[in-house]
Amino acid sequence: DLTIGQNLGAMNGEYLKINFDGKELNGNGYEGITVGDAQRLQLVNISLNKFSTENSGAVVNNAGELKIENAVIKNNTAKEYGGAIYNSGVAKIVDTSFIDNKASKDGGAIYNDGGKIEIVASSKNIVFSGNTIDNNDTARDNASAPVPNDITMSNNGDKIAEITFNGPKSITLNGGIKAEGIINKNGTGNLVLNSNNSQFTGDVHYNDGTTTLVQGAQYFSAAN
């Protein structure tokens, strides 16, 4: 359990950068990293697996500034929100896929709580696959099989949750995105929407590139 706080963090406004050189970091069921307010962390070339938390954000709970580049984040579990990442700060995620993460409440892979996230497919395609949440349509104790969900967005007071999909490569959401806030589609790449996205009721801004709705998938119930 690593906390990036006042005693460990960025010097002179720079990011604390850790390059794992393609190695795997296995959480063995423990909590991951907490990035405190005003702190900056950058993780590069890493596989982050099998972290678990009784709270939110099994791999990273971010209230500061987070960058993740060239990673695979898989098989992580949160009992609350954000199977892999809980974000209430600013996060930039580059060339990173999310596989088989689970949250008991919302945000199978990512829960964005009034924060800002940019997901960039720069040099490789990004895939969200196998990420789930518990079925919210039934009582928790009698929940049926988990339902697909990649990203859940939630506004927090006057802080509007915002996510931007960017880059020249494709980003595929096999579990869908839900709730509220703002979605921006930038870059020349393709955003591929699978599963049920109809529970997203915020604003969607298409600025560049293409968006593909897979046959049988459901589109946003967006305000615009």
Buried (B, 14 or more C-beta within 10 A) or exposed (E): EEBBBEEEBBEEEEBBEBEBEEEEBEBEEEBBBBBBEBBBBBBBBBBBBBBBBEBBBBBBBBBBBBBBBBBBBBBBBBBBBBBBBBBBBBBBBBBBBBBBBBBBBBBBBBBBBBBBBBBBBBEBBBBBBBBBBBBEEEEEEEBEEBBBBBBBBBBEEEBBBBBBBBBEBBBBBBBBBBBBBBBBBBBEBBBBBBBBBBBBBBBBEEEEBEBEBEEEBBEBEBEE
